Amino acid sequence: MTPAFAVLVLAAFAAGAQNALAGGGTFITFPALLYAGLDPRAANITSAVALFPGQVTTGVSGLSLVTGVAGLSVKLLVILSLVGGALGAFLLMATPVSVFTHLVPFLVLFATAVFAWGSFFRKQAAMPGHASLSPRAAASIQLLIGIYGGYFGGGIGILMLAALTAVGMAVRHAGATKNLLAAMMGGSSVLVFLFQMKFDWRIVGAVAIAAISGGQLGVYLLRRINETALRVGITLIGLVLTVALFVRS
């Protein structure tokens, strides 16, 4: 096992735990895949494919809490997520590696800002059922989130949680629903990637297994770790990665 591969496995394990605890695992797998020698677009796609099994297990575990609201059914949200994820994936495959390489620092900066906003500044919905966003607007936003999720994906959990609570969904149900929708957009984008790109399945398999294992640890630690410190740490990782990518470009 090469040092780069060992770092990748450890990073994937940490990413799985991070996703289970607070989200933001992409911030860990993406730079590890770059270190392993992949170009930015390949690293982004490989990360999406490898972390997908973990998205599925997380989404399935909360199915009993998944719900919609008046004018915005679960079926509609699923369809929008599937369509958006596929559109984002096709858009990514159509983006030349050189162009995506220049876009990555801005995408990571945006994802870091979204994560920080959701972690430290976003106000929770005051009361379940109180809507500040219409179902039609929320549907449009979900489609856009799906496209972004298929294209890059960093911060989609926070974006969906904000939109779903703004349309009147209780936080507990919004959390479970956004996990299912993340799996849906991840599934459609991964399907596109599988038919459009060749993968090093040794890397994909190692990252997937390590991430799933890390996720189990994350569930165990969920009530035993200081979440604020965790969110500060992942925000700092995002900021450092953003600076490094801007310097590199």
N, C-alpha and C positions, 0 to 999 in steps of 0.2 A: 504494500500500500504506500503510495507516494505521499509526501507531506501535504500537497494540495488536496488530494482525495480525502485524507484524514480530516483536514480542516473543513472540507465540504460536508462530510458526514456529521461532524460535531455541530456545524452551523445549522444543518437541517434538523438535527435533534432539538437544538435551541429554538429554532423557528417554529417547530411543532408545539413546543411548550408555550412559546410566546403567543401563538395564535389562540391557544386554549385559554390563556390568561387574560390577554388584553388586545390581541390583534397586532398586526404589523410584522408578521414573520417574514414577509417579502424583503424587508429591510436587511434581514440577516442572510437569506439564501442568495439574493441577487449579487451582493459583493463577493460572496464565497464562490459563486459560479464564474464571476469575472476573474477571480484569483486562480480558478482552475483552468483558465485559458479560453473561455468562451467569449465571443464578441457580445456586446450589449443586447442585441436583439435575440440572439440564441440563448443568452442567459435568462432573459425575461421569459421566453417561451418555455424553456426547460423548467424553470421555476414553477410556471403555471401548471405544466403537465405533472410534475412530480408532487406538487402540493395538493392536486385535485382529489386524490383518495381521502386525504384528511378532511377536505371540505365536505365530502360526501358523508363521512362518518359523523361529523359535527352536525350537519344538516339533518340527518336521519334521527339523531339522538333527541332532537327537540321537536319532532313532528307533532306531538300532542299539543304543543303551544302555538303552532302555526295558525294564523288567522288573517282574515282580511277586514276591511271596514266597508261601510255603506258606499257603493259606487266603485269600489276597488277590491275585487275578489282575489282570492289566492290564485285562481286559474289565470286571471288577467296578468297578475304580477309575474307568474311563472313564464307565461308566453313572452312578455316584454323582456324578461331577463334572458331567455333563450335566444330571442331574436337579436337583442343588443349584444350579447356575448359573441355571437357568430359574426355580426357586422364588425365589431371591434377587432376580432381575429383576422378577418379578411383585410381590414384596413392595415393592420400590423404587417401582414404578409406582403402587402403591396408597397410598404414603406422600405426604401433601400436601407441597407445596414448603415451606410454613412450618414443618412438623414436621421435615422433613429438614434444613432450615437450622439448626435448633436442635441436631440430632443430629450434624451435621458436625464441630464442634470435638472432640467425644468420640470420633468415629470416627477422626479424624486423630491424636488423642492415642494411641488404642489402636494404630493402625498404626505410629506412630513408636516406641512402646514395644516392639512386636514386632520391628521392624527393628533397634532398638538391642540388644535381647536376643539376636537371632540373630547380630548382627555382633560383639558384644563379650563376651557372657556365656554363651551356649549351648555346652555341651560336645558335641563331635562323638561319634558312636557309637564306642565303644571298639574293637569288632571287627565286621566284616561277619558277618551271620548271628546276632549276639547280639540277641535281642528282649527289650525291656522293656515292650512293649505288645502285647496280643493282636490277632490279625487282626480279630476282631469289633469291638473297641474302635477300631482304626484305621479300619475301614470307617465307623463312626458319625462319627468325627472328620472323615473326608474329606467326608462329606455336609454336615456343618456348615460346613466350610471352603468348600465349593461354594456354599452359601447366602450366606455372608458375601461370597464373591468376586463373586457376581451382584449383591449389594446395594451393596457399596462397593469391596472388592478390595485395599486397601492392606495389604501384608504377607502376602499369601497364599503367596508363594514360601517365606518363612521358616517359616510354619505347616506347609506340606506337607512341607518338608525335615525338620522336627523329627519329624513323625508317621511319615514313611516310614523314617527312620533308626532310630526307636524300635521299629519292628516288625521290624527286622533287615536292612534293605536297605543295601547299601554306598553310601557318599556319592556316588560317581560316577554310579551307576545311579539313585539317588534324585534327583539334580539333573536328569538327563535326563527321568525319569518325571514330576517335578513340572512341568517345562516343557510336556510334552504335556498333562497334566491341566489346567494353567492355560489352555491353548488350548481345551480341551474346554468348561470352564465359561464361558470367555469367549465361545465360539461360541454356546452355548445362550442366554446372557443377551443377547448382541447380537441374536440372532434375535427375541427377545421385544421388545427396544427398537425394532427396525426396524418392527414391526407396530403399536407402541403410541405412537410419538412421531415428530414431524417434525423433521428436522435441517437445519442450514445446511451443505450438502454442500461448500461452498467451504472452510469451517473444517475439517470432517472430513477432506477430501482433503488439505489442506495439512498438517495434523497427522500424518496417516498417512504421507505421503511423507517428511516431515522426520524422523519417528521411525524409519522403516526405514533412511533414509540415516545417521542418527545411530547406529543399531545396528551398521552396517558399520564405522563408526569405532570403536565400542566394542569390537568383536571385535579390531580391529587394536591397540587400546591395552591389551587385556586383560593382556598380559604386560609392559607398559611403564609402568605407572602404580602409584603407591603405593596399594594397596587400603585400608589403614587410614585414610589421609587422606580417601579417597573416602567411606568409610562414616561417618567423623566429619562430613564435610560434609553428607551427605544427612540425617543425624540432626539436625544443627543446622537445616537447612531445615525439617524436620518440626516441630521445637520452635517455631521462629519462626512458622510457619504456624499452629500450634495456638494460640499466644498471640494472634496477629492475629485468628483466627476467634472466639476467646472474647471479645476486646474488641469485635469487630464485632457479635456477637450480643447 
